[in-house]
Amino acid sequence: MTDQSLRGVLIGCGFFSDNHMNAWTRQDGVTITAVCDLDEVKAEATAQRFGVKTIYTNAQDMLATEAPDFVDVATTVGSHRALVELASGHAKTIICQKPFAETIADGEAMIAACGASGSTLIVHENFRWQRAFTVMKAMIENGDLGSLHFAQFSFRHDYDNYVNQPYLAEIERFTIMDVGLHLFDLARHFLGEVDTLSCTTQRLNPIVRGEDAFTAMLVHTSGATSICDCSFYSKVAPDPFPQTLARIEGDQGTLMLGQDYRLTLHTGSGAREIDAAPAVPSWGGAPWQGVQDSVMRFQNHAADVARGQADPAPSGADNLKTLALALAAYDAAETRSSITMADWQETTS
Ligand SMILES: NC(=O)c1ccc[n+]([C@@H]2O[C@H](COP(=O)([O-])OP(=O)(O)OC[C@H]3O[C@@H](n4cnc5c(N)ncnc54)[C@H](O)[C@@H]3O)[C@@H](O)[C@H]2O)c1
């Protein structure tokens, strides 16, 4: 690779992969040479939609033949460990969708495999790449809020996700492992590492197997507190889905992110609106533009990482700490206790 152009492959041609492919195929200097799915019909449909020349139904065959610069794993979590371990032997950069692993043991094995082969593991954690959160981060780094002491990240809606992602209704561990990971990543991104965590879960919609709502309280090592809350059974009109609403407070001011990406900075001298709305991609549309725009931003970053021009954000090792919060949140909810993260250990069954 001398001209900084990248050759990538995609594994998993399901619901969310359309966002990956829409973003990759519009990125300068990136070519997706092949796609793979166990289901040939899905692989063929994706290849046709995005003008990809070659399809595979076996990831091993694809990686051995294509010798890509990067591998984009867009399958559901059950296959992540095997695919990342396989990919680490064939490409320098591995991108894995969240949740990147179901257990700490799996996550550690994936990080070790990439480390042993000298490849870089990036987790497709796109919420911190949403435009509003990049604007808020820049303002906080600029000192606009002063020293932070509180944050809330809230994802509450009644959108029928089960049409596009039927597996969400079937999994035993649902909202903490699905949206909770995003919210905990935001909490760590803005307020740093977590000292203690408590959490409650609720099962509200009778059609789901796992919890479809949770409320977690995190105390960060800085002393700041954050609340991460999520519900897939909240009646609000208009429905904010798929927006995350947020509030971050410091000793100099408060940033509030409301519906329709309305961002306001409150200080002692009044309130000021800030433009934080994502652009609607040419290939996208409401209500998905915030997600679509964040996938493009994340994948631009992933390409920079593959070119050696940026460090992964987040890396597998970083995201392992977010995974630990999610797994500990289930333990906290089950034992109705506050968990000290330094003492927490994964329970193996
Ligand atoms: N970051 C986000 O905002 C966001 C949003 C939605 C979904 N996701 C994540 O994206 C991932 C995929 O979700 P989805 O809804 O697209 O799932 P999906 O079930 O629609 O698609 C997954 C595809 O992977 C294929 N697959 C599974 N194992 C494979 C293997 N070993 N080799 C090749 N193909 C294989 C399946 O056949 C399926 O077509 C999940 O981890 C989900 O949590 C992330």
Ligand as a Chemical Component Dictionary entry (heavy atoms), coordinates in Angstrom:
data_LIG
# 
_chem_comp.id                   LIG 
_chem_comp.type                 NON-POLYMER 
_chem_comp.pdbx_formal_charge   0 
_chem_comp.three_letter_code    LIG 
# 
loop_
_chem_comp_atom.comp_id 
_chem_comp_atom.atom_id 
_chem_comp_atom.alt_atom_id 
_chem_comp_atom.type_symbol 
_chem_comp_atom.charge 
_chem_comp_atom.model_Cartn_x 
_chem_comp_atom.model_Cartn_y 
_chem_comp_atom.model_Cartn_z 
_chem_comp_atom.pdbx_ordinal 
LIG N1  N1  N 0  -23.657 0.786   15.775 1  
LIG C1  C1  C 0  -24.975 0.838   15.629 2  
LIG O1  O1  O 0  -25.567 1.898   15.751 3  
LIG C2  C2  C 0  -25.723 -0.434  15.310 4  
LIG C3  C3  C 0  -27.068 -0.406  14.905 5  
LIG C4  C4  C 0  -27.673 -1.619  14.570 6  
LIG C5  C5  C 0  -26.978 -2.813  14.686 7  
LIG N2  N2  N 1  -25.682 -2.788  15.126 8  
LIG C6  C6  C 0  -24.897 -4.015  15.302 9  
LIG O2  O2  O 0  -24.574 -4.523  14.023 10 
LIG C7  C7  C 0  -24.429 -5.947  14.095 11 
LIG C8  C8  C 0  -25.263 -6.556  12.983 12 
LIG O3  O3  O 0  -26.622 -6.237  13.196 13 
LIG P1  P1  P 0  -27.729 -6.476  12.059 14 
LIG O4  O4  O 0  -28.994 -5.953  12.603 15 
LIG O5  O5  O -1 -27.228 -5.988  10.752 16 
LIG O6  O6  O 0  -27.776 -8.082  12.056 17 
LIG P2  P2  P 0  -28.387 -9.043  10.925 18 
LIG O7  O7  O 0  -28.779 -10.305 11.622 19 
LIG O8  O8  O 0  -29.423 -8.329  10.122 20 
LIG O9  O9  O 0  -27.146 -9.311  9.954  21 
LIG C9  C9  C 0  -26.056 -10.091 10.323 22 
LIG C10 C10 C 0  -25.611 -10.866 9.086  23 
LIG O10 O10 O 0  -24.392 -11.545 9.386  24 
LIG C11 C11 C 0  -24.424 -12.795 8.714  25 
LIG N3  N3  N 0  -23.446 -13.691 9.363  26 
LIG C12 C12 C 0  -23.496 -14.219 10.623 27 
LIG N4  N4  N 0  -22.408 -14.983 10.866 28 
LIG C13 C13 C 0  -21.652 -14.931 9.735  29 
LIG C14 C14 C 0  -20.403 -15.510 9.359  30 
LIG N5  N5  N 0  -19.715 -16.292 10.187 31 
LIG N6  N6  N 0  -19.927 -15.238 8.129  32 
LIG C15 C15 C 0  -20.602 -14.447 7.265  33 
LIG N7  N7  N 0  -21.791 -13.884 7.567  34 
LIG C16 C16 C 0  -22.310 -14.117 8.785  35 
LIG C17 C17 C 0  -25.861 -13.259 8.840  36 
LIG O11 O11 O 0  -26.189 -14.232 7.870  37 
LIG C18 C18 C 0  -26.615 -11.928 8.639  38 
LIG O12 O12 O 0  -26.956 -11.711 7.283  39 
LIG C19 C19 C 0  -24.891 -6.344  15.507 40 
LIG O13 O13 O 0  -23.760 -6.613  16.308 41 
LIG C20 C20 C 0  -25.643 -5.119  16.012 42 
LIG O14 O14 O 0  -25.568 -4.952  17.422 43 
LIG C21 C21 C 0  -25.043 -1.626  15.418 44 
# 
loop_
_chem_comp_bond.comp_id 
_chem_comp_bond.atom_id_1 
_chem_comp_bond.atom_id_2 
_chem_comp_bond.value_order 
_chem_comp_bond.pdbx_ordinal 
LIG N1  C1  SING 1  
LIG C1  O1  DOUB 2  
LIG C1  C2  SING 3  
LIG C2  C3  SING 4  
LIG C2  C21 DOUB 5  
LIG C3  C4  DOUB 6  
LIG C4  C5  SING 7  
LIG C5  N2  DOUB 8  
LIG N2  C6  SING 9  
LIG N2  C21 SING 10 
LIG C6  O2  SING 11 
LIG C6  C20 SING 12 
LIG O2  C7  SING 13 
LIG C7  C8  SING 14 
LIG C7  C19 SING 15 
LIG C8  O3  SING 16 
LIG O3  P1  SING 17 
LIG P1  O4  DOUB 18 
LIG P1  O5  SING 19 
LIG P1  O6  SING 20 
LIG O6  P2  SING 21 
LIG P2  O7  DOUB 22 
LIG P2  O8  SING 23 
LIG P2  O9  SING 24 
LIG O9  C9  SING 25 
LIG C9  C10 SING 26 
LIG C10 O10 SING 27 
LIG C10 C18 SING 28 
LIG O10 C11 SING 29 
LIG C11 N3  SING 30 
LIG C11 C17 SING 31 
LIG N3  C12 SING 32 
LIG N3  C16 SING 33 
LIG C12 N4  DOUB 34 
LIG N4  C13 SING 35 
LIG C13 C14 SING 36 
LIG C13 C16 DOUB 37 
LIG C14 N5  SING 38 
LIG C14 N6  DOUB 39 
LIG N6  C15 SING 40 
LIG C15 N7  DOUB 41 
LIG N7  C16 SING 42 
LIG C17 O11 SING 43 
LIG C17 C18 SING 44 
LIG C18 O12 SING 45 
LIG C19 O13 SING 46 
LIG C19 C20 SING 47 
LIG C20 O14 SING 48 
# 
